[in-house]
Amino acid sequence: MNAKSLTALSVAVLSLVSGTAAHAVTAASNKVFISGPLILIFLGFCALVVIAQIIPVISTLYGMIKGLRSSKEKVTADVKAN
């Protein structure tokens, strides 16, 4: 790649990136979003699903840690010499 094509490529990428960011800012700044009750119910349901999936993870993690602690305590073994 020569210097001209590299410069042209960087200018094209820079113009695309800066152009899309400017449009996104203007579109988001002039609208007010008021969430209705259905959206709040949906978000509450999503939170309920996440919490329902976290409870078994915490329970399993607690069991694994408890198992590791109990196995370390029972490692000692009696060895008989002939």
mmCIF file of the N, C-alpha and C atoms, coordinates in Angstrom:
data_MODEL
# 
_entry.id   MODEL 
# 
loop_
_atom_site.group_PDB 
_atom_site.id 
_atom_site.type_symbol 
_atom_site.label_atom_id 
_atom_site.label_alt_id 
_atom_site.label_comp_id 
_atom_site.label_asym_id 
_atom_site.label_entity_id 
_atom_site.label_seq_id 
_atom_site.pdbx_PDB_ins_code 
_atom_site.Cartn_x 
_atom_site.Cartn_y 
_atom_site.Cartn_z 
_atom_site.occupancy 
_atom_site.B_iso_or_equiv 
_atom_site.pdbx_formal_charge 
_atom_site.auth_seq_id 
_atom_site.auth_comp_id 
_atom_site.auth_asym_id 
_atom_site.auth_atom_id 
_atom_site.pdbx_PDB_model_num 
ATOM 1   N N  . MET A 1 1  ? 0.843   -1.181  0.000  1.00 0.00 ? 1  MET A N  1 
ATOM 2   C CA . MET A 1 1  ? 0.000   0.000   0.000  1.00 0.00 ? 1  MET A CA 1 
ATOM 3   C C  . MET A 1 1  ? 0.882   1.235   0.000  1.00 0.00 ? 1  MET A C  1 
ATOM 4   N N  . ASN A 1 2  ? 0.522   2.145   -0.850 1.00 0.00 ? 2  ASN A N  1 
ATOM 5   C CA . ASN A 1 2  ? 1.285   3.389   -0.857 1.00 0.00 ? 2  ASN A CA 1 
ATOM 6   C C  . ASN A 1 2  ? 0.634   4.411   0.076  1.00 0.00 ? 2  ASN A C  1 
ATOM 7   N N  . ALA A 1 3  ? 1.274   5.543   0.236  1.00 0.00 ? 3  ALA A N  1 
ATOM 8   C CA . ALA A 1 3  ? 0.828   6.560   1.189  1.00 0.00 ? 3  ALA A CA 1 
ATOM 9   C C  . ALA A 1 3  ? -0.498  7.179   0.776  1.00 0.00 ? 3  ALA A C  1 
ATOM 10  N N  . LYS A 1 4  ? -0.732  7.341   -0.554 1.00 0.00 ? 4  LYS A N  1 
ATOM 11  C CA . LYS A 1 4  ? -1.974  7.967   -1.016 1.00 0.00 ? 4  LYS A CA 1 
ATOM 12  C C  . LYS A 1 4  ? -3.188  7.093   -0.680 1.00 0.00 ? 4  LYS A C  1 
ATOM 13  N N  . SER A 1 5  ? -3.089  5.807   -0.931 1.00 0.00 ? 5  SER A N  1 
ATOM 14  C CA . SER A 1 5  ? -4.229  4.937   -0.664 1.00 0.00 ? 5  SER A CA 1 
ATOM 15  C C  . SER A 1 5  ? -4.479  4.799   0.834  1.00 0.00 ? 5  SER A C  1 
ATOM 16  N N  . LEU A 1 6  ? -3.403  4.798   1.634  1.00 0.00 ? 6  LEU A N  1 
ATOM 17  C CA . LEU A 1 6  ? -3.561  4.734   3.079  1.00 0.00 ? 6  LEU A CA 1 
ATOM 18  C C  . LEU A 1 6  ? -4.234  5.994   3.612  1.00 0.00 ? 6  LEU A C  1 
ATOM 19  N N  . THR A 1 7  ? -3.863  7.141   3.078  1.00 0.00 ? 7  THR A N  1 
ATOM 20  C CA . THR A 1 7  ? -4.478  8.402   3.496  1.00 0.00 ? 7  THR A CA 1 
ATOM 21  C C  . THR A 1 7  ? -5.947  8.442   3.084  1.00 0.00 ? 7  THR A C  1 
ATOM 22  N N  . ALA A 1 8  ? -6.245  8.005   1.871  1.00 0.00 ? 8  ALA A N  1 
ATOM 23  C CA . ALA A 1 8  ? -7.626  8.008   1.406  1.00 0.00 ? 8  ALA A CA 1 
ATOM 24  C C  . ALA A 1 8  ? -8.483  7.059   2.238  1.00 0.00 ? 8  ALA A C  1 
ATOM 25  N N  . LEU A 1 9  ? -7.926  5.919   2.593  1.00 0.00 ? 9  LEU A N  1 
ATOM 26  C CA . LEU A 1 9  ? -8.657  4.953   3.414  1.00 0.00 ? 9  LEU A CA 1 
ATOM 27  C C  . LEU A 1 9  ? -8.923  5.515   4.806  1.00 0.00 ? 9  LEU A C  1 
ATOM 28  N N  . SER A 1 10 ? -7.936  6.168   5.399  1.00 0.00 ? 10 SER A N  1 
ATOM 29  C CA . SER A 1 10 ? -8.127  6.726   6.740  1.00 0.00 ? 10 SER A CA 1 
ATOM 30  C C  . SER A 1 10 ? -9.133  7.875   6.725  1.00 0.00 ? 10 SER A C  1 
ATOM 31  N N  . VAL A 1 11 ? -9.137  8.672   5.670  1.00 0.00 ? 11 VAL A N  1 
ATOM 32  C CA . VAL A 1 11 ? -10.115 9.760   5.555  1.00 0.00 ? 11 VAL A CA 1 
ATOM 33  C C  . VAL A 1 11 ? -11.521 9.189   5.406  1.00 0.00 ? 11 VAL A C  1 
ATOM 34  N N  . ALA A 1 12 ? -11.665 8.132   4.617  1.00 0.00 ? 12 ALA A N  1 
ATOM 35  C CA . ALA A 1 12 ? -12.981 7.528   4.419  1.00 0.00 ? 12 ALA A CA 1 
ATOM 36  C C  . ALA A 1 12 ? -13.505 6.928   5.727  1.00 0.00 ? 12 ALA A C  1 
ATOM 37  N N  . VAL A 1 13 ? -12.655 6.230   6.450  1.00 0.00 ? 13 VAL A N  1 
ATOM 38  C CA . VAL A 1 13 ? -13.079 5.630   7.716  1.00 0.00 ? 13 VAL A CA 1 
ATOM 39  C C  . VAL A 1 13 ? -13.424 6.714   8.733  1.00 0.00 ? 13 VAL A C  1 
ATOM 40  N N  . LEU A 1 14 ? -12.632 7.754   8.806  1.00 0.00 ? 14 LEU A N  1 
ATOM 41  C CA . LEU A 1 14 ? -12.887 8.836   9.744  1.00 0.00 ? 14 LEU A CA 1 
ATOM 42  C C  . LEU A 1 14 ? -14.198 9.547   9.437  1.00 0.00 ? 14 LEU A C  1 
ATOM 43  N N  . SER A 1 15 ? -14.486 9.763   8.166  1.00 0.00 ? 15 SER A N  1 
ATOM 44  C CA . SER A 1 15 ? -15.732 10.440  7.813  1.00 0.00 ? 15 SER A CA 1 
ATOM 45  C C  . SER A 1 15 ? -16.945 9.564   8.110  1.00 0.00 ? 15 SER A C  1 
ATOM 46  N N  . LEU A 1 16 ? -16.830 8.251   7.914  1.00 0.00 ? 16 LEU A N  1 
ATOM 47  C CA . LEU A 1 16 ? -17.946 7.363   8.224  1.00 0.00 ? 16 LEU A CA 1 
ATOM 48  C C  . LEU A 1 16 ? -18.209 7.301   9.718  1.00 0.00 ? 16 LEU A C  1 
ATOM 49  N N  . VAL A 1 17 ? -17.158 7.201   10.500 1.00 0.00 ? 17 VAL A N  1 
ATOM 50  C CA . VAL A 1 17 ? -17.315 7.099   11.950 1.00 0.00 ? 17 VAL A CA 1 
ATOM 51  C C  . VAL A 1 17 ? -17.861 8.390   12.537 1.00 0.00 ? 17 VAL A C  1 
ATOM 52  N N  . SER A 1 18 ? -17.332 9.505   12.146 1.00 0.00 ? 18 SER A N  1 
ATOM 53  C CA . SER A 1 18 ? -17.797 10.772  12.710 1.00 0.00 ? 18 SER A CA 1 
ATOM 54  C C  . SER A 1 18 ? -19.188 11.128  12.204 1.00 0.00 ? 18 SER A C  1 
ATOM 55  N N  . GLY A 1 19 ? -19.534 10.727  10.999 1.00 0.00 ? 19 GLY A N  1 
ATOM 56  C CA . GLY A 1 19 ? -20.857 11.023  10.464 1.00 0.00 ? 19 GLY A CA 1 
ATOM 57  C C  . GLY A 1 19 ? -21.946 10.250  11.162 1.00 0.00 ? 19 GLY A C  1 
ATOM 58  N N  . THR A 1 20 ? -21.724 9.004   11.473 1.00 0.00 ? 20 THR A N  1 
ATOM 59  C CA . THR A 1 20 ? -22.761 8.210   12.133 1.00 0.00 ? 20 THR A CA 1 
ATOM 60  C C  . THR A 1 20 ? -22.936 8.645   13.576 1.00 0.00 ? 20 THR A C  1 
ATOM 61  N N  . ALA A 1 21 ? -21.879 9.047   14.251 1.00 0.00 ? 21 ALA A N  1 
ATOM 62  C CA . ALA A 1 21 ? -22.003 9.477   15.635 1.00 0.00 ? 21 ALA A CA 1 
ATOM 63  C C  . ALA A 1 21 ? -22.790 10.777  15.724 1.00 0.00 ? 21 ALA A C  1 
ATOM 64  N N  . ALA A 1 22 ? -22.609 11.682  14.762 1.00 0.00 ? 22 ALA A N  1 
ATOM 65  C CA . ALA A 1 22 ? -23.312 12.952  14.784 1.00 0.00 ? 22 ALA A CA 1 
ATOM 66  C C  . ALA A 1 22 ? -24.812 12.746  14.577 1.00 0.00 ? 22 ALA A C  1 
ATOM 67  N N  . HIS A 1 23 ? -25.192 11.834  13.702 1.00 0.00 ? 23 HIS A N  1 
ATOM 68  C CA . HIS A 1 23 ? -26.608 11.586  13.479 1.00 0.00 ? 23 HIS A CA 1 
ATOM 69  C C  . HIS A 1 23 ? -27.250 10.928  14.692 1.00 0.00 ? 23 HIS A C  1 
ATOM 70  N N  . ALA A 1 24 ? -26.536 10.069  15.355 1.00 0.00 ? 24 ALA A N  1 
ATOM 71  C CA . ALA A 1 24 ? -27.089 9.390   16.514 1.00 0.00 ? 24 ALA A CA 1 
ATOM 72  C C  . ALA A 1 24 ? -27.322 10.363  17.665 1.00 0.00 ? 24 ALA A C  1 
ATOM 73  N N  . VAL A 1 25 ? -26.436 11.318  17.841 1.00 0.00 ? 25 VAL A N  1 
ATOM 74  C CA . VAL A 1 25 ? -26.575 12.276  18.925 1.00 0.00 ? 25 VAL A CA 1 
ATOM 75  C C  . VAL A 1 25 ? -27.770 13.184  18.677 1.00 0.00 ? 25 VAL A C  1 
ATOM 76  N N  . THR A 1 26 ? -27.942 13.656  17.453 1.00 0.00 ? 26 THR A N  1 
ATOM 77  C CA . THR A 1 26 ? -29.054 14.563  17.189 1.00 0.00 ? 26 THR A CA 1 
ATOM 78  C C  . THR A 1 26 ? -30.389 13.831  17.276 1.00 0.00 ? 26 THR A C  1 
ATOM 79  N N  . ALA A 1 27 ? -30.435 12.580  16.886 1.00 0.00 ? 27 ALA A N  1 
ATOM 80  C CA . ALA A 1 27 ? -31.693 11.841  16.934 1.00 0.00 ? 27 ALA A CA 1 
ATOM 81  C C  . ALA A 1 27 ? -32.097 11.546  18.371 1.00 0.00 ? 27 ALA A C  1 
ATOM 82  N N  . ALA A 1 28 ? -31.139 11.295  19.230 1.00 0.00 ? 28 ALA A N  1 
ATOM 83  C CA . ALA A 1 28 ? -31.461 10.925  20.598 1.00 0.00 ? 28 ALA A CA 1 
ATOM 84  C C  . ALA A 1 28 ? -31.740 12.143  21.474 1.00 0.00 ? 28 ALA A C  1 
ATOM 85  N N  . SER A 1 29 ? -31.280 13.314  21.106 1.00 0.00 ? 29 SER A N  1 
ATOM 86  C CA . SER A 1 29 ? -31.386 14.465  21.991 1.00 0.00 ? 29 SER A CA 1 
ATOM 87  C C  . SER A 1 29 ? -32.730 15.180  21.888 1.00 0.00 ? 29 SER A C  1 
ATOM 88  N N  . ASN A 1 30 ? -33.490 14.975  20.815 1.00 0.00 ? 30 ASN A N  1 
ATOM 89  C CA . ASN A 1 30 ? -34.720 15.743  20.680 1.00 0.00 ? 30 ASN A CA 1 
ATOM 90  C C  . ASN A 1 30 ? -35.975 14.916  20.934 1.00 0.00 ? 30 ASN A C  1 
ATOM 91  N N  . LYS A 1 31 ? -35.860 13.693  21.427 1.00 0.00 ? 31 LYS A N  1 
ATOM 92  C CA . LYS A 1 31 ? -37.020 12.864  21.709 1.00 0.00 ? 31 LYS A CA 1 
ATOM 93  C C  . LYS A 1 31 ? -37.084 12.538  23.193 1.00 0.00 ? 31 LYS A C  1 
ATOM 94  N N  . VAL A 1 32 ? -38.291 12.533  23.714 1.00 0.00 ? 32 VAL A N  1 
ATOM 95  C CA . VAL A 1 32 ? -38.498 12.172  25.110 1.00 0.00 ? 32 VAL A CA 1 
ATOM 96  C C  . VAL A 1 32 ? -39.176 10.806  25.125 1.00 0.00 ? 32 VAL A C  1 
ATOM 97  N N  . PHE A 1 33 ? -38.600 9.868   25.853 1.00 0.00 ? 33 PHE A N  1 
ATOM 98  C CA . PHE A 1 33 ? -39.149 8.521   25.921 1.00 0.00 ? 33 PHE A CA 1 
ATOM 99  C C  . PHE A 1 33 ? -39.871 8.350   27.246 1.00 0.00 ? 33 PHE A C  1 
ATOM 100 N N  . ILE A 1 34 ? -41.151 8.077   27.161 1.00 0.00 ? 34 ILE A N  1 
ATOM 101 C CA . ILE A 1 34 ? -41.940 7.827   28.359 1.00 0.00 ? 34 ILE A CA 1 
ATOM 102 C C  . ILE A 1 34 ? -42.354 6.362   28.315 1.00 0.00 ? 34 ILE A C  1 
ATOM 103 N N  . SER A 1 35 ? -41.879 5.597   29.253 1.00 0.00 ? 35 SER A N  1 
ATOM 104 C CA . SER A 1 35 ? -42.165 4.170   29.242 1.00 0.00 ? 35 SER A CA 1 
ATOM 105 C C  . SER A 1 35 ? -43.547 3.920   29.827 1.00 0.00 ? 35 SER A C  1 
ATOM 106 N N  . GLY A 1 36 ? -44.281 3.097   29.132 1.00 0.00 ? 36 GLY A N  1 
ATOM 107 C CA . GLY A 1 36 ? -45.613 2.739   29.593 1.00 0.00 ? 36 GLY A CA 1 
ATOM 108 C C  . GLY A 1 36 ? -45.551 1.598   30.588 1.00 0.00 ? 36 GLY A C  1 
ATOM 109 N N  . PRO A 1 37 ? -46.688 1.231   31.136 1.00 0.00 ? 37 PRO A N  1 
ATOM 110 C CA . PRO A 1 37 ? -46.701 0.163   32.141 1.00 0.00 ? 37 PRO A CA 1 
ATOM 111 C C  . PRO A 1 37 ? -46.327 -1.198  31.556 1.00 0.00 ? 37 PRO A C  1 
ATOM 112 N N  . LEU A 1 38 ? -46.628 -1.436  30.283 1.00 0.00 ? 38 LEU A N  1 
ATOM 113 C CA . LEU A 1 38 ? -46.277 -2.732  29.699 1.00 0.00 ? 38 LEU A CA 1 
ATOM 114 C C  . LEU A 1 38 ? -44.765 -2.912  29.600 1.00 0.00 ? 38 LEU A C  1 
ATOM 115 N N  . ILE A 1 39 ? -44.063 -1.852  29.301 1.00 0.00 ? 39 ILE A N  1 
ATOM 116 C CA . ILE A 1 39 ? -42.598 -1.943  29.225 1.00 0.00 ? 39 ILE A CA 1 
ATOM 117 C C  . ILE A 1 39 ? -42.018 -2.193  30.610 1.00 0.00 ? 39 ILE A C  1 
ATOM 118 N N  . LEU A 1 40 ? -42.582 -1.543  31.610 1.00 0.00 ? 40 LEU A N  1 
ATOM 119 C CA . LEU A 1 40 ? -42.094 -1.765  32.975 1.00 0.00 ? 40 LEU A CA 1 
ATOM 120 C C  . LEU A 1 40 ? -42.385 -3.190  33.443 1.00 0.00 ? 40 LEU A C  1 
ATOM 121 N N  . ILE A 1 41 ? -43.546 -3.728  33.069 1.00 0.00 ? 41 ILE A N  1 
ATOM 122 C CA . ILE A 1 41 ? -43.865 -5.119  33.416 1.00 0.00 ? 41 ILE A CA 1 
ATOM 123 C C  . ILE A 1 41 ? -42.898 -6.065  32.715 1.00 0.00 ? 41 ILE A C  1 
ATOM 124 N N  . PHE A 1 42 ? -42.586 -5.786  31.445 1.00 0.00 ? 42 PHE A N  1 
ATOM 125 C CA . PHE A 1 42 ? -41.640 -6.619  30.703 1.00 0.00 ? 42 PHE A CA 1 
ATOM 126 C C  . PHE A 1 42 ? -40.257 -6.584  31.330 1.00 0.00 ? 42 PHE A C  1 
ATOM 127 N N  . LEU A 1 43 ? -39.786 -5.409  31.708 1.00 0.00 ? 43 LEU A N  1 
ATOM 128 C CA . LEU A 1 43 ? -38.475 -5.303  32.347 1.00 0.00 ? 43 LEU A CA 1 
ATOM 129 C C  . LEU A 1 43 ? -38.461 -5.993  33.710 1.00 0.00 ? 43 LEU A C  1 
ATOM 130 N N  . GLY A 1 44 ? -39.565 -5.916  34.437 1.00 0.00 ? 44 GLY A N  1 
ATOM 131 C CA . GLY A 1 44 ? -39.666 -6.630  35.705 1.00 0.00 ? 44 GLY A CA 1 
ATOM 132 C C  . GLY A 1 44 ? -39.619 -8.134  35.507 1.00 0.00 ? 44 GLY A C  1 
ATOM 133 N N  . PHE A 1 45 ? -40.269 -8.619  34.446 1.00 0.00 ? 45 PHE A N  1 
ATOM 134 C CA . PHE A 1 45 ? -40.230 -10.043 34.138 1.00 0.00 ? 45 PHE A CA 1 
ATOM 135 C C  . PHE A 1 45 ? -38.816 -10.481 33.778 1.00 0.00 ? 45 PHE A C  1 
ATOM 136 N N  . CYS A 1 46 ? -38.113 -9.640  33.007 1.00 0.00 ? 46 CYS A N  1 
ATOM 137 C CA . CYS A 1 46 ? -36.713 -9.958  32.661 1.00 0.00 ? 46 CYS A CA 1 
ATOM 138 C C  . CYS A 1 46 ? -35.848 -10.030 33.915 1.00 0.00 ? 46 CYS A C  1 
ATOM 139 N N  . ALA A 1 47 ? -36.046 -9.108  34.845 1.00 0.00 ? 47 ALA A N  1 
ATOM 140 C CA . ALA A 1 47 ? -35.287 -9.135  36.099 1.00 0.00 ? 47 ALA A CA 1 
ATOM 141 C C  . ALA A 1 47 ? -35.622 -10.386 36.901 1.00 0.00 ? 47 ALA A C  1 
ATOM 142 N N  . LEU A 1 48 ? -36.888 -10.796 36.881 1.00 0.00 ? 48 LEU A N  1 
ATOM 143 C CA . LEU A 1 48 ? -37.293 -12.006 37.584 1.00 0.00 ? 48 LEU A CA 1 
ATOM 144 C C  . LEU A 1 48 ? -36.632 -13.246 37.000 1.00 0.00 ? 48 LEU A C  1 
ATOM 145 N N  . VAL A 1 49 ? -36.511 -13.300 35.681 1.00 0.00 ? 49 VAL A N  1 
ATOM 146 C CA . VAL A 1 49 ? -35.847 -14.428 35.029 1.00 0.00 ? 49 VAL A CA 1 
ATOM 147 C C  . VAL A 1 49 ? -34.370 -14.477 35.410 1.00 0.00 ? 49 VAL A C  1 
ATOM 148 N N  . VAL A 1 50 ? -33.726 -13.322 35.424 1.00 0.00 ? 50 VAL A N  1 
ATOM 149 C CA . VAL A 1 50 ? -32.301 -13.273 35.785 1.00 0.00 ? 50 VAL A CA 1 
ATOM 150 C C  . VAL A 1 50 ? -32.097 -13.721 37.225 1.00 0.00 ? 50 VAL A C  1 
ATOM 151 N N  . ILE A 1 51 ? -32.936 -13.258 38.132 1.00 0.00 ? 51 ILE A N  1 
ATOM 152 C CA . ILE A 1 51 ? -32.803 -13.645 39.539 1.00 0.00 ? 51 ILE A CA 1 
ATOM 153 C C  . ILE A 1 51 ? -33.076 -15.136 39.714 1.00 0.00 ? 51 ILE A C  1 
ATOM 154 N N  . ALA A 1 52 ? -34.057 -15.656 38.968 1.00 0.00 ? 52 ALA A N  1 
ATOM 155 C CA . ALA A 1 52 ? -34.371 -17.084 39.069 1.00 0.00 ? 52 ALA A CA 1 
ATOM 156 C C  . ALA A 1 52 ? -33.216 -17.944 38.569 1.00 0.00 ? 52 ALA A C  1 
ATOM 157 N N  . GLN A 1 53 ? -32.406 -17.423 37.680 1.00 0.00 ? 53 GLN A N  1 
ATOM 158 C CA . GLN A 1 53 ? -31.250 -18.177 37.199 1.00 0.00 ? 53 GLN A CA 1 
ATOM 159 C C  . GLN A 1 53 ? -30.034 -18.001 38.108 1.00 0.00 ? 53 GLN A C  1 
ATOM 160 N N  . ILE A 1 54 ? -29.977 -16.935 38.850 1.00 0.00 ? 54 ILE A N  1 
ATOM 161 C CA . ILE A 1 54 ? -28.827 -16.699 39.731 1.00 0.00 ? 54 ILE A CA 1 
ATOM 162 C C  . ILE A 1 54 ? -28.929 -17.538 41.006 1.00 0.00 ? 54 ILE A C  1 
ATOM 163 N N  . ILE A 1 55 ? -30.136 -17.803 41.494 1.00 0.00 ? 55 ILE A N  1 
ATOM 164 C CA . ILE A 1 55 ? -30.307 -18.551 42.745 1.00 0.00 ? 55 ILE A CA 1 
ATOM 165 C C  . ILE A 1 55 ? -29.678 -19.944 42.670 1.00 0.00 ? 55 ILE A C  1 
ATOM 166 N N  . PRO A 1 56 ? -29.910 -20.760 41.627 1.00 0.00 ? 56 PRO A N  1 
ATOM 167 C CA . PRO A 1 56 ? -29.229 -22.066 41.575 1.00 0.00 ? 56 PRO A CA 1 
ATOM 168 C C  . PRO A 1 56 ? -27.712 -21.957 41.437 1.00 0.00 ? 56 PRO A C  1 
ATOM 169 N N  . VAL A 1 57 ? -27.250 -20.900 40.782 1.00 0.00 ? 57 VAL A N  1 
ATOM 170 C CA . VAL A 1 57 ? -25.803 -20.713 40.645 1.00 0.00 ? 57 VAL A CA 1 
ATOM 171 C C  . VAL A 1 57 ? -25.173 -20.476 42.007 1.00 0.00 ? 57 VAL A C  1 
ATOM 172 N N  . ILE A 1 58 ? -25.793 -19.650 42.808 1.00 0.00 ? 58 ILE A N  1 
ATOM 173 C CA . ILE A 1 58 ? -25.261 -19.375 44.143 1.00 0.00 ? 58 ILE A CA 1 
ATOM 174 C C  . ILE A 1 58 ? -25.308 -20.638 44.997 1.00 0.00 ? 58 ILE A C  1 
ATOM 175 N N  . SER A 1 59 ? -26.399 -21.385 44.890 1.00 0.00 ? 59 SER A N  1 
ATOM 176 C CA . SER A 1 59 ? -26.521 -22.626 45.654 1.00 0.00 ? 59 SER A CA 1 
ATOM 177 C C  . SER A 1 59 ? -25.450 -23.637 45.247 1.00 0.00 ? 59 SER A C  1 
ATOM 178 N N  . THR A 1 60 ? -25.225 -23.792 43.960 1.00 0.00 ? 60 THR A N  1 
ATOM 179 C CA . THR A 1 60 ? -24.203 -24.724 43.474 1.00 0.00 ? 60 THR A CA 1 
ATOM 180 C C  . THR A 1 60 ? -22.809 -24.277 43.891 1.00 0.00 ? 60 THR A C  1 
ATOM 181 N N  . LEU A 1 61 ? -22.534 -23.000 43.789 1.00 0.00 ? 61 LEU A N  1 
ATOM 182 C CA . LEU A 1 61 ? -21.227 -22.484 44.194 1.00 0.00 ? 61 LEU A CA 1 
ATOM 183 C C  . LEU A 1 61 ? -20.987 -22.706 45.677 1.00 0.00 ? 61 LEU A C  1 
ATOM 184 N N  . TYR A 1 62 ? -22.020 -22.491 46.487 1.00 0.00 ? 62 TYR A N  1 
ATOM 185 C CA . TYR A 1 62 ? -21.894 -22.734 47.922 1.00 0.00 ? 62 TYR A CA 1 
ATOM 186 C C  . TYR A 1 62 ? -21.602 -24.212 48.199 1.00 0.00 ? 62 TYR A C  1 
ATOM 187 N N  . GLY A 1 63 ? -22.290 -25.100 47.494 1.00 0.00 ? 63 GLY A N  1 
ATOM 188 C CA . GLY A 1 63 ? -22.046 -26.532 47.669 1.00 0.00 ? 63 GLY A CA 1 
ATOM 189 C C  . GLY A 1 63 ? -20.650 -26.941 47.254 1.00 0.00 ? 63 GLY A C  1 
ATOM 190 N N  . MET A 1 64 ? -20.150 -26.347 46.173 1.00 0.00 ? 64 MET A N  1 
ATOM 191 C CA . MET A 1 64 ? -18.790 -26.672 45.722 1.00 0.00 ? 64 MET A CA 1 
ATOM 192 C C  . MET A 1 64 ? -17.757 -26.209 46.733 1.00 0.00 ? 64 MET A C  1 
ATOM 193 N N  . ILE A 1 65 ? -17.927 -25.018 47.270 1.00 0.00 ? 65 ILE A N  1 
ATOM 194 C CA . ILE A 1 65 ? -16.970 -24.510 48.259 1.00 0.00 ? 65 ILE A CA 1 
ATOM 195 C C  . ILE A 1 65 ? -17.045 -25.335 49.540 1.00 0.00 ? 65 ILE A C  1 
ATOM 196 N N  . LYS A 1 66 ? -18.256 -25.706 49.940 1.00 0.00 ? 66 LYS A N  1 
ATOM 197 C CA . LYS A 1 66 ? -18.424 -26.542 51.129 1.00 0.00 ? 66 LYS A CA 1 
ATOM 198 C C  . LYS A 1 66 ? -17.780 -27.913 50.922 1.00 0.00 ? 66 LYS A C  1 
ATOM 199 N N  . GLY A 1 67 ? -17.908 -28.479 49.729 1.00 0.00 ? 67 GLY A N  1 
ATOM 200 C CA . GLY A 1 67 ? -17.287 -29.760 49.420 1.00 0.00 ? 67 GLY A CA 1 
ATOM 201 C C  . GLY A 1 67 ? -15.772 -29.686 49.413 1.00 0.00 ? 67 GLY A C  1 
ATOM 202 N N  . LEU A 1 68 ? -15.225 -28.597 48.908 1.00 0.00 ? 68 LEU A N  1 
ATOM 203 C CA . LEU A 1 68 ? -13.768 -28.440 48.914 1.00 0.00 ? 68 LEU A CA 1 
ATOM 204 C C  . LEU A 1 68 ? -13.228 -28.339 50.334 1.00 0.00 ? 68 LEU A C  1 
ATOM 205 N N  . ARG A 1 69 ? -13.933 -27.637 51.188 1.00 0.00 ? 69 ARG A N  1 
ATOM 206 C CA . ARG A 1 69 ? -13.473 -27.497 52.570 1.00 0.00 ? 69 ARG A CA 1 
ATOM 207 C C  . ARG A 1 69 ? -13.529 -28.827 53.306 1.00 0.00 ? 69 ARG A C  1 
ATOM 208 N N  . SER A 1 70 ? -14.597 -29.593 53.103 1.00 0.00 ? 70 SER A N  1 
ATOM 209 C CA . SER A 1 70 ? -14.715 -30.858 53.825 1.00 0.00 ? 70 SER A CA 1 
ATOM 210 C C  . SER A 1 70 ? -13.726 -31.901 53.303 1.00 0.00 ? 70 SER A C  1 
ATOM 211 N N  . SER A 1 71 ? -13.384 -31.850 52.026 1.00 0.00 ? 71 SER A N  1 
ATOM 212 C CA . SER A 1 71 ? -12.426 -32.822 51.486 1.00 0.00 ? 71 SER A CA 1 
ATOM 213 C C  . SER A 1 71 ? -11.009 -32.521 51.975 1.00 0.00 ? 71 SER A C  1 
ATOM 214 N N  . LYS A 1 72 ? -10.696 -31.271 52.222 1.00 0.00 ? 72 LYS A N  1 
ATOM 215 C CA . LYS A 1 72 ? -9.363  -30.934 52.737 1.00 0.00 ? 72 LYS A CA 1 
ATOM 216 C C  . LYS A 1 72 ? -9.190  -31.410 54.167 1.00 0.00 ? 72 LYS A C  1 
ATOM 217 N N  . GLU A 1 73 ? -10.261 -31.441 54.931 1.00 0.00 ? 73 GLU A N  1 
ATOM 218 C CA . GLU A 1 73 ? -10.166 -31.867 56.326 1.00 0.00 ? 73 GLU A CA 1 
ATOM 219 C C  . GLU A 1 73 ? -10.034 -33.384 56.447 1.00 0.00 ? 73 GLU A C  1 
ATOM 220 N N  . LYS A 1 74 ? -10.556 -34.162 55.508 1.00 0.00 ? 74 LYS A N  1 
ATOM 221 C CA . LYS A 1 74 ? -10.546 -35.615 55.569 1.00 0.00 ? 74 LYS A CA 1 
ATOM 222 C C  . LYS A 1 74 ? -9.407  -36.231 54.756 1.00 0.00 ? 74 LYS A C  1 
ATOM 223 N N  . VAL A 1 75 ? -8.391  -35.482 54.419 1.00 0.00 ? 75 VAL A N  1 
ATOM 224 C CA . VAL A 1 75 ? -7.292  -35.976 53.596 1.00 0.00 ? 75 VAL A CA 1 
ATOM 225 C C  . VAL A 1 75 ? -6.376  -36.906 54.385 1.00 0.00 ? 75 VAL A C  1 
ATOM 226 N N  . THR A 1 76 ? -6.289  -36.735 55.666 1.00 0.00 ? 76 THR A N  1 
ATOM 227 C CA . THR A 1 76 ? -5.364  -37.545 56.466 1.00 0.00 ? 76 THR A CA 1 
ATOM 228 C C  . THR A 1 76 ? -5.750  -39.023 56.404 1.00 0.00 ? 76 THR A C  1 
ATOM 229 N N  . ALA A 1 77 ? -4.750  -39.871 56.254 1.00 0.00 ? 77 ALA A N  1 
ATOM 230 C CA . ALA A 1 77 ? -4.974  -41.312 56.159 1.00 0.00 ? 77 ALA A CA 1 
ATOM 231 C C  . ALA A 1 77 ? -3.922  -42.040 56.975 1.00 0.00 ? 77 ALA A C  1 
ATOM 232 N N  . ASP A 1 78 ? -4.300  -43.146 57.527 1.00 0.00 ? 78 ASP A N  1 
ATOM 233 C CA . ASP A 1 78 ? -3.358  -43.961 58.311 1.00 0.00 ? 78 ASP A CA 1 
ATOM 234 C C  . ASP A 1 78 ? -2.629  -44.919 57.361 1.00 0.00 ? 78 ASP A C  1 
ATOM 235 N N  . VAL A 1 79 ? -1.327  -44.957 57.481 1.00 0.00 ? 79 VAL A N  1 
ATOM 236 C CA . VAL A 1 79 ? -0.502  -45.848 56.629 1.00 0.00 ? 79 VAL A CA 1 
ATOM 237 C C  . VAL A 1 79 ? 0.197   -46.834 57.557 1.00 0.00 ? 79 VAL A C  1 
ATOM 238 N N  . LYS A 1 80 ? 0.035   -48.113 57.271 1.00 0.00 ? 80 LYS A N  1 
ATOM 239 C CA . LYS A 1 80 ? 0.674   -49.153 58.071 1.00 0.00 ? 80 LYS A CA 1 
ATOM 240 C C  . LYS A 1 80 ? 1.915   -49.656 57.359 1.00 0.00 ? 80 LYS A C  1 
ATOM 241 N N  . ALA A 1 81 ? 2.987   -49.797 58.112 1.00 0.00 ? 81 ALA A N  1 
ATOM 242 C CA . ALA A 1 81 ? 4.235   -50.314 57.556 1.00 0.00 ? 81 ALA A CA 1 
ATOM 243 C C  . ALA A 1 81 ? 4.302   -51.811 57.765 1.00 0.00 ? 81 ALA A C  1 
ATOM 244 N N  . ASN A 1 82 ? 4.825   -52.530 56.803 1.00 0.00 ? 82 ASN A N  1 
ATOM 245 C CA . ASN A 1 82 ? 4.945   -54.003 56.909 1.00 0.00 ? 82 ASN A CA 1 
ATOM 246 C C  . ASN A 1 82 ? 6.143   -54.400 57.727 1.00 0.00 ? 82 ASN A C  1 
# 
